[in-house]
Amino acid sequence: MFPPKERWPAFQELATRKYPKLGDVSCRSALTIHRGTEHASPIARPVMVLGVDAPGAGHAELHDMMVTQDYFDALPVVVKQHLVCRVVDELIPVTQKHDIEGLVMGSTPT
């Protein structure tokens, strides 16, 4: 996940700049969102982060996923059976309960 700095140039050579168009959807890992490319535009990019955790991975206790009661009630039963979250009256900001070493250290390619 965090290659040694001496390998960064090889990854930079493989990078391809993509220019999205209105309506495009891009699926990326959370790490890509955190370490994303520079955004030079004065217009913010809207981003939706959907968390997916493999069954039995044990990460549910590190996150605080929540949904409103109305949203939960509207979900199909098969979805509710797989959803690990709190059902709340009102959504509140989430504080992550874990760190990713490379992100915390602020290492960036030069």
Gaussian input, Z-matrix of N, CA and C with variables (Angstrom, degrees):
# hf/3-21g

backbone

0 1
 N
 C     1     B1
 C     2     B2     1     A1
 N     3     B3     2     A2     1     D1
 C     4     B4     3     A3     2     D2
 C     5     B5     4     A4     3     D3
 N     6     B6     5     A5     4     D4
 C     7     B7     6     A6     5     D5
 C     8     B8     7     A7     6     D6
 N     9     B9     8     A8     7     D7
 C    10    B10     9     A9     8     D8
 C    11    B11    10    A10     9     D9
 N    12    B12    11    A11    10    D10
 C    13    B13    12    A12    11    D11
 C    14    B14    13    A13    12    D12
 N    15    B15    14    A14    13    D13
 C    16    B16    15    A15    14    D14
 C    17    B17    16    A16    15    D15
 N    18    B18    17    A17    16    D16
 C    19    B19    18    A18    17    D17
 C    20    B20    19    A19    18    D18
 N    21    B21    20    A20    19    D19
 C    22    B22    21    A21    20    D20
 C    23    B23    22    A22    21    D21
 N    24    B24    23    A23    22    D22
 C    25    B25    24    A24    23    D23
 C    26    B26    25    A25    24    D24
 N    27    B27    26    A26    25    D25
 C    28    B28    27    A27    26    D26
 C    29    B29    28    A28    27    D27
 N    30    B30    29    A29    28    D28
 C    31    B31    30    A30    29    D29
 C    32    B32    31    A31    30    D30
 N    33    B33    32    A32    31    D31
 C    34    B34    33    A33    32    D32
 C    35    B35    34    A34    33    D33
 N    36    B36    35    A35    34    D34
 C    37    B37    36    A36    35    D35
 C    38    B38    37    A37    36    D36
 N    39    B39    38    A38    37    D37
 C    40    B40    39    A39    38    D38
 C    41    B41    40    A40    39    D39
 N    42    B42    41    A41    40    D40
 C    43    B43    42    A42    41    D41
 C    44    B44    43    A43    42    D42
 N    45    B45    44    A44    43    D43
 C    46    B46    45    A45    44    D44
 C    47    B47    46    A46    45    D45
 N    48    B48    47    A47    46    D46
 C    49    B49    48    A48    47    D47
 C    50    B50    49    A49    48    D48
 N    51    B51    50    A50    49    D49
 C    52    B52    51    A51    50    D50
 C    53    B53    52    A52    51    D51
 N    54    B54    53    A53    52    D52
 C    55    B55    54    A54    53    D53
 C    56    B56    55    A55    54    D54
 N    57    B57    56    A56    55    D55
 C    58    B58    57    A57    56    D56
 C    59    B59    58    A58    57    D57
 N    60    B60    59    A59    58    D58
 C    61    B61    60    A60    59    D59
 C    62    B62    61    A61    60    D60
 N    63    B63    62    A62    61    D61
 C    64    B64    63    A63    62    D62
 C    65    B65    64    A64    63    D63
 N    66    B66    65    A65    64    D64
 C    67    B67    66    A66    65    D65
 C    68    B68    67    A67    66    D66
 N    69    B69    68    A68    67    D67
 C    70    B70    69    A69    68    D68
 C    71    B71    70    A70    69    D69
 N    72    B72    71    A71    70    D70
 C    73    B73    72    A72    71    D71
 C    74    B74    73    A73    72    D72
 N    75    B75    74    A74    73    D73
 C    76    B76    75    A75    74    D74
 C    77    B77    76    A76    75    D75
 N    78    B78    77    A77    76    D76
 C    79    B79    78    A78    77    D77
 C    80    B80    79    A79    78    D78
 N    81    B81    80    A80    79    D79
 C    82    B82    81    A81    80    D80
 C    83    B83    82    A82    81    D81
 N    84    B84    83    A83    82    D82
 C    85    B85    84    A84    83    D83
 C    86    B86    85    A85    84    D84
 N    87    B87    86    A86    85    D85
 C    88    B88    87    A87    86    D86
 C    89    B89    88    A88    87    D87
 N    90    B90    89    A89    88    D88
 C    91    B91    90    A90    89    D89
 C    92    B92    91    A91    90    D90
 N    93    B93    92    A92    91    D91
 C    94    B94    93    A93    92    D92
 C    95    B95    94    A94    93    D93
 N    96    B96    95    A95    94    D94
 C    97    B97    96    A96    95    D95
 C    98    B98    97    A97    96    D96
 N    99    B99    98    A98    97    D97
 C   100   B100    99    A99    98    D98
 C   101   B101   100   A100    99    D99
 N   102   B102   101   A101   100   D100
 C   103   B103   102   A102   101   D101
 C   104   B104   103   A103   102   D102
 N   105   B105   104   A104   103   D103
 C   106   B106   105   A105   104   D104
 C   107   B107   106   A106   105   D105
 N   108   B108   107   A107   106   D106
 C   109   B109   108   A108   107   D107
 C   110   B110   109   A109   108   D108
 N   111   B111   110   A110   109   D109
 C   112   B112   111   A111   110   D110
 C   113   B113   112   A112   111   D111
 N   114   B114   113   A113   112   D112
 C   115   B115   114   A114   113   D113
 C   116   B116   115   A115   114   D114
 N   117   B117   116   A116   115   D115
 C   118   B118   117   A117   116   D116
 C   119   B119   118   A118   117   D117
 N   120   B120   119   A119   118   D118
 C   121   B121   120   A120   119   D119
 C   122   B122   121   A121   120   D120
 N   123   B123   122   A122   121   D121
 C   124   B124   123   A123   122   D122
 C   125   B125   124   A124   123   D123
 N   126   B126   125   A125   124   D124
 C   127   B127   126   A126   125   D125
 C   128   B128   127   A127   126   D126
 N   129   B129   128   A128   127   D127
 C   130   B130   129   A129   128   D128
 C   131   B131   130   A130   129   D129
 N   132   B132   131   A131   130   D130
 C   133   B133   132   A132   131   D131
 C   134   B134   133   A133   132   D132
 N   135   B135   134   A134   133   D133
 C   136   B136   135   A135   134   D134
 C   137   B137   136   A136   135   D135
 N   138   B138   137   A137   136   D136
 C   139   B139   138   A138   137   D137
 C   140   B140   139   A139   138   D138
 N   141   B141   140   A140   139   D139
 C   142   B142   141   A141   140   D140
 C   143   B143   142   A142   141   D141
 N   144   B144   143   A143   142   D142
 C   145   B145   144   A144   143   D143
 C   146   B146   145   A145   144   D144
 N   147   B147   146   A146   145   D145
 C   148   B148   147   A147   146   D146
 C   149   B149   148   A148   147   D147
 N   150   B150   149   A149   148   D148
 C   151   B151   150   A150   149   D149
 C   152   B152   151   A151   150   D150
 N   153   B153   152   A152   151   D151
 C   154   B154   153   A153   152   D152
 C   155   B155   154   A154   153   D153
 N   156   B156   155   A155   154   D154
 C   157   B157   156   A156   155   D155
 C   158   B158   157   A157   156   D156
 N   159   B159   158   A158   157   D157
 C   160   B160   159   A159   158   D158
 C   161   B161   160   A160   159   D159
 N   162   B162   161   A161   160   D160
 C   163   B163   162   A162   161   D161
 C   164   B164   163   A163   162   D162
 N   165   B165   164   A164   163   D163
 C   166   B166   165   A165   164   D164
 C   167   B167   166   A166   165   D165
 N   168   B168   167   A167   166   D166
 C   169   B169   168   A168   167   D167
 C   170   B170   169   A169   168   D168
 N   171   B171   170   A170   169   D169
 C   172   B172   171   A171   170   D170
 C   173   B173   172   A172   171   D171
 N   174   B174   173   A173   172   D172
 C   175   B175   174   A174   173   D173
 C   176   B176   175   A175   174   D174
 N   177   B177   176   A176   175   D175
 C   178   B178   177   A177   176   D176
 C   179   B179   178   A178   177   D177
 N   180   B180   179   A179   178   D178
 C   181   B181   180   A180   179   D179
 C   182   B182   181   A181   180   D180
 N   183   B183   182   A182   181   D181
 C   184   B184   183   A183   182   D182
 C   185   B185   184   A184   183   D183
 N   186   B186   185   A185   184   D184
 C   187   B187   186   A186   185   D185
 C   188   B188   187   A187   186   D186
 N   189   B189   188   A188   187   D187
 C   190   B190   189   A189   188   D188
 C   191   B191   190   A190   189   D189
 N   192   B192   191   A191   190   D190
 C   193   B193   192   A192   191   D191
 C   194   B194   193   A193   192   D192
 N   195   B195   194   A194   193   D193
 C   196   B196   195   A195   194   D194
 C   197   B197   196   A196   195   D195
 N   198   B198   197   A197   196   D196
 C   199   B199   198   A198   197   D197
 C   200   B200   199   A199   198   D198
 N   201   B201   200   A200   199   D199
 C   202   B202   201   A201   200   D200
 C   203   B203   202   A202   201   D201
 N   204   B204   203   A203   202   D202
 C   205   B205   204   A204   203   D203
 C   206   B206   205   A205   204   D204
 N   207   B207   206   A206   205   D205
 C   208   B208   207   A207   206   D206
 C   209   B209   208   A208   207   D207
 N   210   B210   209   A209   208   D208
 C   211   B211   210   A210   209   D209
 C   212   B212   211   A211   210   D210
 N   213   B213   212   A212   211   D211
 C   214   B214   213   A213   212   D212
 C   215   B215   214   A214   213   D213
 N   216   B216   215   A215   214   D214
 C   217   B217   216   A216   215   D215
 C   218   B218   217   A217   216   D216
 N   219   B219   218   A218   217   D217
 C   220   B220   219   A219   218   D218
 C   221   B221   220   A220   219   D219
 N   222   B222   221   A221   220   D220
 C   223   B223   222   A222   221   D221
 C   224   B224   223   A223   222   D222
 N   225   B225   224   A224   223   D223
 C   226   B226   225   A225   224   D224
 C   227   B227   226   A226   225   D225
 N   228   B228   227   A227   226   D226
 C   229   B229   228   A228   227   D227
 C   230   B230   229   A229   228   D228
 N   231   B231   230   A230   229   D229
 C   232   B232   231   A231   230   D230
 C   233   B233   232   A232   231   D231
 N   234   B234   233   A233   232   D232
 C   235   B235   234   A234   233   D233
 C   236   B236   235   A235   234   D234
 N   237   B237   236   A236   235   D235
 C   238   B238   237   A237   236   D236
 C   239   B239   238   A238   237   D237
 N   240   B240   239   A239   238   D238
 C   241   B241   240   A240   239   D239
 C   242   B242   241   A241   240   D240
 N   243   B243   242   A242   241   D241
 C   244   B244   243   A243   242   D242
 C   245   B245   244   A244   243   D243
 N   246   B246   245   A245   244   D244
 C   247   B247   246   A246   245   D245
 C   248   B248   247   A247   246   D246
 N   249   B249   248   A248   247   D247
 C   250   B250   249   A249   248   D248
 C   251   B251   250   A250   249   D249
 N   252   B252   251   A251   250   D250
 C   253   B253   252   A252   251   D251
 C   254   B254   253   A253   252   D252
 N   255   B255   254   A254   253   D253
 C   256   B256   255   A255   254   D254
 C   257   B257   256   A256   255   D255
 N   258   B258   257   A257   256   D256
 C   259   B259   258   A258   257   D257
 C   260   B260   259   A259   258   D258
 N   261   B261   260   A260   259   D259
 C   262   B262   261   A261   260   D260
 C   263   B263   262   A262   261   D261
 N   264   B264   263   A263   262   D262
 C   265   B265   264   A264   263   D263
 C   266   B266   265   A265   264   D264
 N   267   B267   266   A266   265   D265
 C   268   B268   267   A267   266   D266
 C   269   B269   268   A268   267   D267
 N   270   B270   269   A269   268   D268
 C   271   B271   270   A270   269   D269
 C   272   B272   271   A271   270   D270
 N   273   B273   272   A272   271   D271
 C   274   B274   273   A273   272   D272
 C   275   B275   274   A274   273   D273
 N   276   B276   275   A275   274   D274
 C   277   B277   276   A276   275   D275
 C   278   B278   277   A277   276   D276
 N   279   B279   278   A278   277   D277
 C   280   B280   279   A279   278   D278
 C   281   B281   280   A280   279   D279
 N   282   B282   281   A281   280   D280
 C   283   B283   282   A282   281   D281
 C   284   B284   283   A283   282   D282
 N   285   B285   284   A284   283   D283
 C   286   B286   285   A285   284   D284
 C   287   B287   286   A286   285   D285
 N   288   B288   287   A287   286   D286
 C   289   B289   288   A288   287   D287
 C   290   B290   289   A289   288   D288
 N   291   B291   290   A290   289   D289
 C   292   B292   291   A291   290   D290
 C   293   B293   292   A292   291   D291
 N   294   B294   293   A293   292   D292
 C   295   B295   294   A294   293   D293
 C   296   B296   295   A295   294   D294
 N   297   B297   296   A296   295   D295
 C   298   B298   297   A297   296   D296
 C   299   B299   298   A298   297   D297
 N   300   B300   299   A299   298   D298
 C   301   B301   300   A300   299   D299
 C   302   B302   301   A301   300   D300
 N   303   B303   302   A302   301   D301
 C   304   B304   303   A303   302   D302
 C   305   B305   304   A304   303   D303
 N   306   B306   305   A305   304   D304
 C   307   B307   306   A306   305   D305
 C   308   B308   307   A307   306   D306
 N   309   B309   308   A308   307   D307
 C   310   B310   309   A309   308   D308
 C   311   B311   310   A310   309   D309
 N   312   B312   311   A311   310   D310
 C   313   B313   312   A312   311   D311
 C   314   B314   313   A313   312   D312
 N   315   B315   314   A314   313   D313
 C   316   B316   315   A315   314   D314
 C   317   B317   316   A316   315   D315
 N   318   B318   317   A317   316   D316
 C   319   B319   318   A318   317   D317
 C   320   B320   319   A319   318   D318
 N   321   B321   320   A320   319   D319
 C   322   B322   321   A321   320   D320
 C   323   B323   322   A322   321   D321
 N   324   B324   323   A323   322   D322
 C   325   B325   324   A324   323   D323
 C   326   B326   325   A325   324   D324
 N   327   B327   326   A326   325   D325
 C   328   B328   327   A327   326   D326
 C   329   B329   328   A328   327   D327

   B1=1.4409
   B2=1.5333
   B3=1.3285
   B4=1.4548
   B5=1.5275
   B6=1.3332
   B7=1.4714
   B8=1.5226
   B9=1.3377
   B10=1.4649
   B11=1.5311
   B12=1.3267
   B13=1.4696
   B14=1.5240
   B15=1.3164
   B16=1.4643
   B17=1.5364
   B18=1.3346
   B19=1.4675
   B20=1.5360
   B21=1.3373
   B22=1.4671
   B23=1.5313
   B24=1.3446
   B25=1.4714
   B26=1.5383
   B27=1.3211
   B28=1.4710
   B29=1.5264
   B30=1.3183
   B31=1.4629
   B32=1.5262
   B33=1.3284
   B34=1.4637
   B35=1.5254
   B36=1.3293
   B37=1.4588
   B38=1.5214
   B39=1.3265
   B40=1.4599
   B41=1.5261
   B42=1.3192
   B43=1.4692
   B44=1.5285
   B45=1.3215
   B46=1.4581
   B47=1.5132
   B48=1.3153
   B49=1.4632
   B50=1.5203
   B51=1.2993
   B52=1.4614
   B53=1.5217
   B54=1.2993
   B55=1.4509
   B56=1.5225
   B57=1.3197
   B58=1.4681
   B59=1.5175
   B60=1.3195
   B61=1.4611
   B62=1.5279
   B63=1.3195
   B64=1.4496
   B65=1.5248
   B66=1.3056
   B67=1.4555
   B68=1.5155
   B69=1.3443
   B70=1.4600
   B71=1.5211
   B72=1.3071
   B73=1.4524
   B74=1.5165
   B75=1.3062
   B76=1.4521
   B77=1.5198
   B78=1.3147
   B79=1.4659
   B80=1.5194
   B81=1.3069
   B82=1.4539
   B83=1.5170
   B84=1.3049
   B85=1.4563
   B86=1.5275
   B87=1.3228
   B88=1.4662
   B89=1.5171
   B90=1.3341
   B91=1.4596
   B92=1.5231
   B93=1.3209
   B94=1.4605
   B95=1.5137
   B96=1.3088
   B97=1.4673
   B98=1.5250
   B99=1.3344
   B100=1.4612
   B101=1.5222
   B102=1.3152
   B103=1.4632
   B104=1.5227
   B105=1.3211
   B106=1.4557
   B107=1.5092
   B108=1.3151
   B109=1.4539
   B110=1.5222
   B111=1.3037
   B112=1.4607
   B113=1.5252
   B114=1.3125
   B115=1.4659
   B116=1.5195
   B117=1.3511
   B118=1.4611
   B119=1.5231
   B120=1.3206
   B121=1.4595
   B122=1.5270
   B123=1.3387
   B124=1.4660
   B125=1.5327
   B126=1.3232
   B127=1.4633
   B128=1.5289
   B129=1.3169
   B130=1.4639
   B131=1.5190
   B132=1.3380
   B133=1.4553
   B134=1.5279
   B135=1.3203
   B136=1.4630
   B137=1.5251
   B138=1.3191
   B139=1.4632
   B140=1.5111
   B141=1.3191
   B142=1.4531
   B143=1.5222
   B144=1.3033
   B145=1.4546
   B146=1.5182
   B147=1.3136
   B148=1.4621
   B149=1.5130
   B150=1.2985
   B151=1.4503
   B152=1.5125
   B153=1.3177
   B154=1.4617
   B155=1.5124
   B156=1.3076
   B157=1.4627
   B158=1.5182
   B159=1.3011
   B160=1.4597
   B161=1.5251
   B162=1.3325
   B163=1.4723
   B164=1.5329
   B165=1.3084
   B166=1.4587
   B167=1.5175
   B168=1.3329
   B169=1.4728
   B170=1.5256
   B171=1.3248
   B172=1.4585
   B173=1.5109
   B174=1.3279
   B175=1.4525
   B176=1.5236
   B177=1.3116
   B178=1.4654
   B179=1.5308
   B180=1.3348
   B181=1.4637
   B182=1.5302
   B183=1.3397
   B184=1.4656
   B185=1.5239
   B186=1.3147
   B187=1.4585
   B188=1.5234
   B189=1.2854
   B190=1.4617
   B191=1.5250
   B192=1.3399
   B193=1.4479
   B194=1.5189
   B195=1.3337
   B196=1.4520
   B197=1.5171
   B198=1.3086
   B199=1.4643
   B200=1.5201
   B201=1.3331
   B202=1.4631
   B203=1.5354
   B204=1.2986
   B205=1.4606
   B206=1.5298
   B207=1.3386
   B208=1.4682
   B209=1.5184
   B210=1.3324
   B211=1.4603
   B212=1.5217
   B213=1.3313
   B214=1.4669
   B215=1.5197
   B216=1.3194
   B217=1.4668
   B218=1.5245
   B219=1.3392
   B220=1.4631
   B221=1.5341
   B222=1.3250
   B223=1.4655
   B224=1.5246
   B225=1.3338
   B226=1.4637
   B227=1.5305
   B228=1.2983
   B229=1.4658
   B230=1.5241
   B231=1.3252
   B232=1.4689
   B233=1.5310
   B234=1.3136
   B235=1.4662
   B236=1.5233
   B237=1.3195
   B238=1.4735
   B239=1.5265
   B240=1.3211
   B241=1.4699
   B242=1.5258
   B243=1.3242
   B244=1.4644
   B245=1.5255
   B246=1.3059
   B247=1.4577
   B248=1.5256
   B249=1.3410
   B250=1.4628
   B251=1.5234
   B252=1.3331
   B253=1.4606
   B254=1.5253
   B255=1.3290
   B256=1.4635
   B257=1.5209
   B258=1.3306
   B259=1.4637
   B260=1.5211
   B261=1.3477
   B262=1.4646
   B263=1.5254
   B264=1.3239
   B265=1.4617
   B266=1.5272
   B267=1.3508
   B268=1.4579
   B269=1.5208
   B270=1.3362
   B271=1.4597
   B272=1.5298
   B273=1.3303
   B274=1.4587
   B275=1.5319
   B276=1.3356
   B277=1.4694
   B278=1.5267
   B279=1.3220
   B280=1.4608
   B281=1.5211
   B282=1.3211
   B283=1.4544
   B284=1.5136
   B285=1.3423
   B286=1.4581
   B287=1.5217
   B288=1.3079
   B289=1.4586
   B290=1.5202
   B291=1.3399
   B292=1.4611
   B293=1.5206
   B294=1.3234
   B295=1.4611
   B296=1.5182
   B297=1.3257
   B298=1.4565
   B299=1.5159
   B300=1.3215
   B301=1.4632
   B302=1.5281
   B303=1.3257
   B304=1.4557
   B305=1.5099
   B306=1.3237
   B307=1.4533
   B308=1.5173
   B309=1.3206
   B310=1.4529
   B311=1.5244
   B312=1.3313
   B313=1.4589
   B314=1.5258
   B315=1.3141
   B316=1.4584
   B317=1.5148
   B318=1.3290
   B319=1.4611
   B320=1.5206
   B321=1.3328
   B322=1.4598
   B323=1.5167
   B324=1.3368
   B325=1.4786
   B326=1.5197
   B327=1.3103
   B328=1.4597
   B329=1.5108
   A1=110.24
   A2=117.73
   A3=121.51
   A4=108.78
   A5=117.53
   A6=118.97
   A7=110.76
   A8=116.51
   A9=119.69
   A10=110.51
   A11=116.78
   A12=121.80
   A13=112.76
   A14=117.47
   A15=119.02
   A16=112.21
   A17=117.84
   A18=120.87
   A19=112.41
   A20=117.74
   A21=120.93
   A22=112.83
   A23=119.85
   A24=118.76
   A25=112.91
   A26=117.54
   A27=120.41
   A28=110.61
   A29=117.21
   A30=120.58
   A31=110.66
   A32=117.01
   A33=120.16
   A34=111.35
   A35=118.03
   A36=121.77
   A37=111.88
   A38=117.33
   A39=121.56
   A40=112.74
   A41=116.71
   A42=120.68
   A43=110.67
   A44=115.31
   A45=121.81
   A46=107.99
   A47=117.14
   A48=121.45
   A49=108.89
   A50=116.68
   A51=122.83
   A52=108.48
   A53=116.90
   A54=121.67
   A55=108.69
   A56=117.22
   A57=119.94
   A58=112.43
   A59=113.80
   A60=121.16
   A61=108.01
   A62=116.51
   A63=122.21
   A64=109.86
   A65=117.18
   A66=122.08
   A67=114.23
   A68=118.43
   A69=120.59
   A70=110.30
   A71=116.01
   A72=122.17
   A73=107.41
   A74=116.80
   A75=121.84
   A76=108.69
   A77=116.58
   A78=121.27
   A79=108.04
   A80=115.98
   A81=121.51
   A82=109.37
   A83=115.18
   A84=118.69
   A85=108.39
   A86=115.90
   A87=119.80
   A88=110.56
   A89=116.69
   A90=119.86
   A91=110.22
   A92=117.22
   A93=120.35
   A94=110.50
   A95=117.25
   A96=120.19
   A97=109.39
   A98=117.03
   A99=120.94
   A100=112.11
   A101=117.23
   A102=122.03
   A103=110.54
   A104=117.16
   A105=122.18
   A106=114.22
   A107=114.98
   A108=120.83
   A109=110.18
   A110=115.20
   A111=120.87
   A112=109.58
   A113=116.41
   A114=122.00
   A115=107.30
   A116=115.99
   A117=120.77
   A118=113.39
   A119=117.99
   A120=120.78
   A121=111.18
   A122=117.49
   A123=120.09
   A124=111.69
   A125=116.88
   A126=121.75
   A127=108.72
   A128=116.44
   A129=121.01
   A130=111.24
   A131=115.60
   A132=121.60
   A133=107.79
   A134=117.90
   A135=117.59
   A136=109.64
   A137=116.21
   A138=121.41
   A139=109.00
   A140=116.01
   A141=120.88
   A142=106.60
   A143=116.80
   A144=121.06
   A145=107.86
   A146=115.38
   A147=121.99
   A148=106.95
   A149=116.66
   A150=120.07
   A151=112.02
   A152=115.70
   A153=121.37
   A154=107.00
   A155=115.97
   A156=121.78
   A157=107.51
   A158=117.92
   A159=121.49
   A160=110.73
   A161=116.74
   A162=119.54
   A163=110.45
   A164=115.73
   A165=120.91
   A166=114.75
   A167=117.93
   A168=120.06
   A169=111.38
   A170=116.85
   A171=120.35
   A172=115.61
   A173=117.82
   A174=119.51
   A175=113.67
   A176=118.14
   A177=121.16
   A178=111.79
   A179=116.98
   A180=118.93
   A181=112.15
   A182=117.29
   A183=120.62
   A184=112.51
   A185=116.82
   A186=121.73
   A187=108.54
   A188=116.35
   A189=119.59
   A190=108.26
   A191=115.05
   A192=119.13
   A193=109.39
   A194=115.10
   A195=119.40
   A196=110.06
   A197=115.08
   A198=122.35
   A199=107.68
   A200=115.98
   A201=118.97
   A202=109.35
   A203=115.74
   A204=121.00
   A205=111.14
   A206=116.94
   A207=120.14
   A208=111.55
   A209=116.84
   A210=120.58
   A211=110.31
   A212=116.18
   A213=121.18
   A214=110.76
   A215=116.66
   A216=120.86
   A217=112.44
   A218=117.09
   A219=120.99
   A220=112.96
   A221=117.69
   A222=120.77
   A223=111.44
   A224=117.56
   A225=120.54
   A226=110.34
   A227=116.82
   A228=122.07
   A229=110.93
   A230=117.84
   A231=120.69
   A232=111.46
   A233=118.42
   A234=121.79
   A235=109.72
   A236=116.60
   A237=120.52
   A238=111.32
   A239=117.23
   A240=121.11
   A241=112.21
   A242=117.27
   A243=120.95
   A244=113.11
   A245=117.31
   A246=121.53
   A247=110.63
   A248=115.35
   A249=121.02
   A250=106.66
   A251=116.76
   A252=119.52
   A253=110.16
   A254=113.48
   A255=119.64
   A256=107.56
   A257=115.94
   A258=121.40
   A259=105.89
   A260=115.77
   A261=120.87
   A262=110.59
   A263=115.50
   A264=120.42
   A265=111.04
   A266=116.00
   A267=120.75
   A268=109.16
   A269=116.84
   A270=120.79
   A271=109.74
   A272=115.63
   A273=121.71
   A274=108.30
   A275=118.99
   A276=120.25
   A277=110.94
   A278=115.38
   A279=121.75
   A280=109.45
   A281=117.06
   A282=122.82
   A283=107.12
   A284=116.44
   A285=119.72
   A286=110.03
   A287=115.03
   A288=120.96
   A289=111.63
   A290=117.04
   A291=120.53
   A292=109.72
   A293=115.14
   A294=122.48
   A295=108.59
   A296=115.96
   A297=120.97
   A298=105.12
   A299=116.41
   A300=123.26
   A301=113.41
   A302=118.24
   A303=120.71
   A304=112.78
   A305=117.45
   A306=120.75
   A307=110.66
   A308=115.76
   A309=120.24
   A310=110.17
   A311=116.31
   A312=120.91
   A313=111.59
   A314=116.95
   A315=120.22
   A316=114.06
   A317=118.37
   A318=121.10
   A319=109.71
   A320=116.04
   A321=120.55
   A322=108.70
   A323=116.56
   A324=118.50
   A325=110.54
   A326=116.56
   A327=120.02
   A328=110.21
   D1=-36.10
   D2=179.48
   D3=-122.41
   D4=90.37
   D5=-179.07
   D6=-67.67
   D7=156.22
   D8=177.99
   D9=-61.62
   D10=150.19
   D11=-176.55
   D12=-55.01
   D13=-33.01
   D14=-178.20
   D15=-67.22
   D16=-15.54
   D17=178.48
   D18=-95.43
   D19=-7.05
   D20=-178.13
   D21=-58.01
   D22=-42.40
   D23=-179.41
   D24=-57.35
   D25=-36.50
   D26=179.27
   D27=-63.05
   D28=-39.52
   D29=178.53
   D30=-70.55
   D31=-37.65
   D32=178.49
   D33=-63.89
   D34=-34.82
   D35=177.58
   D36=-65.72
   D37=-30.81
   D38=-179.11
   D39=-81.63
   D40=-15.60
   D41=-175.84
   D42=-64.42
   D43=139.99
   D44=176.59
   D45=-126.17
   D46=124.86
   D47=-179.99
   D48=-73.31
   D49=125.63
   D50=178.80
   D51=-113.63
   D52=136.69
   D53=178.08
   D54=-112.29
   D55=104.32
   D56=-177.54
   D57=-70.16
   D58=154.64
   D59=175.88
   D60=-112.36
   D61=159.67
   D62=179.81
   D63=-51.69
   D64=128.62
   D65=178.08
   D66=94.06
   D67=-9.74
   D68=178.32
   D69=-65.83
   D70=149.25
   D71=175.96
   D72=-121.89
   D73=135.88
   D74=179.72
   D75=-127.47
   D76=128.37
   D77=177.64
   D78=-104.19
   D79=125.19
   D80=-178.87
   D81=-140.93
   D82=160.93
   D83=175.20
   D84=-72.96
   D85=161.36
   D86=177.81
   D87=-61.19
   D88=-31.92
   D89=178.93
   D90=-62.76
   D91=-38.73
   D92=178.12
   D93=-63.73
   D94=-39.80
   D95=178.25
   D96=-61.89
   D97=-45.61
   D98=-179.00
   D99=-65.91
   D100=-40.45
   D101=-174.54
   D102=-106.83
   D103=28.84
   D104=-175.39
   D105=-59.33
   D106=168.68
   D107=179.52
   D108=-69.19
   D109=161.21
   D110=179.15
   D111=-60.36
   D112=138.26
   D113=178.27
   D114=-112.57
   D115=98.38
   D116=-173.15
   D117=-85.70
   D118=-9.39
   D119=-177.57
   D120=-75.59
   D121=146.42
   D122=175.43
   D123=-76.43
   D124=-7.63
   D125=-179.73
   D126=-95.74
   D127=124.76
   D128=-178.01
   D129=-65.27
   D130=146.24
   D131=174.31
   D132=-92.82
   D133=120.03
   D134=175.50
   D135=-70.81
   D136=136.31
   D137=-178.13
   D138=-134.36
   D139=134.12
   D140=171.52
   D141=-114.48
   D142=125.84
   D143=178.14
   D144=-104.47
   D145=120.44
   D146=178.68
   D147=-108.00
   D148=117.49
   D149=-179.65
   D150=-86.66
   D151=128.77
   D152=177.44
   D153=-127.28
   D154=128.44
   D155=-178.13
   D156=-128.19
   D157=127.03
   D158=-178.40
   D159=-61.16
   D160=143.29
   D161=178.03
   D162=-55.91
   D163=132.63
   D164=178.12
   D165=80.51
   D166=1.91
   D167=-178.47
   D168=-70.67
   D169=-23.28
   D170=175.27
   D171=80.15
   D172=19.80
   D173=-179.33
   D174=-94.14
   D175=-7.54
   D176=-176.10
   D177=-56.63
   D178=-34.52
   D179=-178.42
   D180=-73.49
   D181=-13.51
   D182=179.19
   D183=-89.21
   D184=-10.99
   D185=-178.09
   D186=-118.51
   D187=168.74
   D188=179.73
   D189=-134.00
   D190=59.74
   D191=-178.61
   D192=-67.00
   D193=138.66
   D194=179.18
   D195=-144.73
   D196=152.44
   D197=175.65
   D198=-135.86
   D199=156.72
   D200=177.40
   D201=-78.14
   D202=159.37
   D203=-179.71
   D204=-60.12
   D205=-43.46
   D206=179.06
   D207=-59.44
   D208=-42.90
   D209=179.34
   D210=-64.90
   D211=-46.84
   D212=-179.95
   D213=-58.66
   D214=-44.22
   D215=-179.27
   D216=-62.58
   D217=-28.15
   D218=-178.00
   D219=-83.06
   D220=-9.97
   D221=-177.75
   D222=-77.99
   D223=146.94
   D224=173.83
   D225=-64.85
   D226=152.26
   D227=-178.41
   D228=-57.06
   D229=-40.35
   D230=-178.40
   D231=-62.08
   D232=-30.89
   D233=176.99
   D234=-75.78
   D235=-44.03
   D236=179.75
   D237=-57.80
   D238=-34.13
   D239=-178.18
   D240=-65.76
   D241=-23.54
   D242=-177.29
   D243=-106.67
   D244=-2.11
   D245=-175.10
   D246=-90.00
   D247=121.55
   D248=177.25
   D249=-106.75
   D250=101.66
   D251=-175.83
   D252=-163.06
   D253=169.16
   D254=172.05
   D255=-92.88
   D256=143.15
   D257=173.52
   D258=-102.57
   D259=119.82
   D260=-172.66
   D261=-126.34
   D262=163.07
   D263=176.60
   D264=-75.54
   D265=-36.73
   D266=-177.14
   D267=-141.70
   D268=135.65
   D269=178.86
   D270=-72.11
   D271=142.51
   D272=177.77
   D273=-127.44
   D274=157.91
   D275=177.77
   D276=-59.14
   D277=145.74
   D278=-177.70
   D279=-104.48
   D280=136.54
   D281=171.64
   D282=-107.52
   D283=118.40
   D284=-179.20
   D285=-61.17
   D286=149.05
   D287=-178.29
   D288=-106.01
   D289=18.90
   D290=179.16
   D291=-147.80
   D292=164.93
   D293=178.19
   D294=-123.27
   D295=154.49
   D296=170.27
   D297=-114.66
   D298=114.54
   D299=-170.32
   D300=-45.71
   D301=-51.89
   D302=-176.77
   D303=-62.57
   D304=-31.97
   D305=179.79
   D306=-75.86
   D307=-40.70
   D308=-179.67
   D309=-64.84
   D310=-36.85
   D311=-177.38
   D312=-75.13
   D313=-18.46
   D314=176.13
   D315=73.82
   D316=24.79
   D317=178.74
   D318=-69.30
   D319=132.02
   D320=176.64
   D321=-137.75
   D322=151.42
   D323=177.47
   D324=-64.87
   D325=151.74
   D326=178.26
   D327=-101.67

